[in-house]
């Protein structure tokens, strides 16, 4: 419920991405009784007469808060966040044994923002982030991004998790969140293998048409220091 055109479209996109059932209302419209929470802009929310409402100009944060209200997990004792490592990691938030959020991160570093949004919206006793042990380079990028958060960090051996469904990133993240992990005992440095670097170089040829980026640039792409596009431009400039 907002007259902010830009926020309106961003919220619609976020609702669809997270598969949140929603309707669109104009300011002043009657709010149907089946609505659980109303989202509006920070400047407009005070004019809305509804017991549960969110005034937030950040669509991703607004959607995360909405999920908290709709799932009834504003207050919980234990929060577990599972992360399945990858280029676009799968994530799941479990509150007191209930799966309340399923999210696909944009990249390994994006996991921190998503985890912080999930925790910021809740009152909880303790929080644990569990990261799957596979895909070592991306796993280590995720861990590096999470360091410094006020949470318990654990590594989960995914081979010991029971598989209930077909293996996709988000379902794997749910299993990781619910599995017992080992406490993080050291820093994990992202050290891509030769095979990973060659694969990135292969993708650079596909993306550019004919340019193979150098091994040093491929390493920076693997560790998230630069994007593939920036690496291709740097290689092109050096030719």
N, C-alpha and C positions, 0 to 999 in steps of 0.2 A: 504494500500500500504506500505508494510514493509518486510524487509528480516529477521526481528527478529522473529524467529520461535515460541518462547514462547509467545510473545505479539500477534502474528498472531492468535494462537489458543485461547488465552484469549479473544481477540476481537470478534472472531467468536461466541464464547459462549455467550458473552454479547449482541451481535446484535440479536441473536436468542431469548435470554431471554426477551429482550425488544421489540421483533417483529419489528425491524428496517430493511427495505429492503436494501440489500447491495450486492456488488460484490467484488471479490478479484482481485487485480491487482499487478503485479510485478513492481519494480522501473524501470522507463523508458518506461513503457507501455503508450499508448495513452489513455487519460481519456475520456470516452464517454460524450457527451453533456448533458445527462440526470442526471449526477451525481451532487448532491447538495453540498457535502462536502467530503473531503479526510482526512482520519485518518492515521497517521504514527507515528513512534517513535520520541522522542525529538531530537535524533541525525540525523535522516534522513529527517525530514520535510523540512529543508531549501533547499534541492536539488529538491523538487517537485514544478513544475510550475503549480500552480492552485490558483485561487483567494481566495477560502475559504478552509483552511486546518487547521488541528489540530495536533500538535505535543505533544503527551502525552503518558507516559509509564504506567499510571494507566488506565486499560481498562474501569472500571466503570466510571471514571471521563471523559474519552474520549467519551464514549457513551452518557453521560449526556450533554456534550457540543455539540455533534452532533445533539441531539434532539432539542437543542435551535436553532441552525442554520436552521434545516429542518422545524421547526414549525414557523419560522419567529418571534420568541419572544425574540430576543436578548435584545430589549428594550421594557419595558412595565411599565405601571403605577402601577398596583396592582398585586401581586402574592399571591395566596391562596393555601396552601398545606393542603389537607385533609388526616387524618389518621384514619383508622378503626382498633381499638385495637384488638389484638389477639396474639397468639404465633408467627405467621408470619403476621404482620400487612399489610393490604392493604394501598397503598398510591396513591394519585393523585395530580398533579400540575396543577393549573388553572391560566393562565395569561390573564388578561383583559377579563375574561369570556370564554376563550378558553381552553379546556382540552388539555394539551400538553405532559403530562407524566402519565403513569400508571405503578406502580411498586409494587412488593411484597417484603417487607423487610424480612431479614433473622431471625430477632428477634426484640423485642421491642427496644433494645438499638441501633439497626442498623438504626432506623428512623432518628436519628440526622445526621449521615453521608450522608444519601440520601438527606435530606432537605438542608444540607450545600452545596452539589454538585449542586443541582437544583438552589440555589440562587447565588452561586459563579460564575456561567456561565452567569448571566444576569445583566443588568442594570435596576433597578426598583425603583419606588417611595416609596412603602411600602410593607411589607410582613407580612402575618398572617398565623400562623399554627393552624389548627382547629383539635381537637382530639375528637372522639366520646366518649360518656359518659359510654358506656357499657364495659363489661369485666374489672371490676374494678382493679384487680391486674395488668394486662398487661397495662391498661390505665395509671396507676400510674407509672409504670416502664418507659413508653414512656415519660410522663411529666418530670420525674426526669432526663431523658437523654437530654431533650430539654432545661431545665433551663440554663440560661446564654446566650442563642442565642439572637441576636439583632433582634427579631421579636415580633409581638403581639401573645400571646398565648390565645386560647379560647377553652372552652368546649362546645360541641354541643350535645343537647338532640336529639338523633337519632330517637326518637319516633315521632318527629315533622317534619321529612324530608319526602318528597314525594318519593315514590318508583316507579321508572319507569321500572325497569328490575328485573330479579331474583336476590336475595340477595347474591352476592358474595363479597369478601373483597374489591376488587378494585373498583367495582361499588358503594359500600357503601362509600368508601373514596371520590369518586367524589361528591356524595350527601352531604357528610360532608363538603367538601371544599366550596360548594356553599350555604350552610345553614348559617343562622345567629347564632353566638355562644355567650356565656357569657365570659367576661374577666376572666382570671385565677386570683383568689383572695387569694389563699393559696397554700402551698406546699401539694402535695398529696403523702402520704407514702404508699408503696406497702404492704398491709396487707392481705395475702391470707386467705381465709375462710377454715374452717375445711373440707368442701366438696372438695375444690381444693387440699388440702394437701392429702386427701385420694385418690383422682384420680391420683396424682403424684406417690403415693406409689403403686397403682395398676399398673401403667405404668412401675414402676421400676421392679416389679415382671415379667412382660411380657418381658422387655428388657434383664433381667439377667437370666431368667429361674426359679429362686427360691428365690431371695433376695428381701426383703422388706426394703427399706431405712427408717431411723428413721424420726420422725416428724420434728426434727430440720433440718435434711438434706433436707427433702421435702420442707421446708420453704425456704431454700437457693436456691433450684432449682426454686421455684416459683418466687422468686425475682431476679433471674438472677445472683446470686453470684457464683454459680457453675453449671456445666452442669450435665445432668442426668448420663452420663458416669462416671464423677468424683465422683458423690455422691454414685453410686453403688460401685466403687472401695474403697471409704472411708468406706462404710458400710461393705464391704467384709474384709477390713483390720482390722476392729474393732471386727470381730467375733472371 
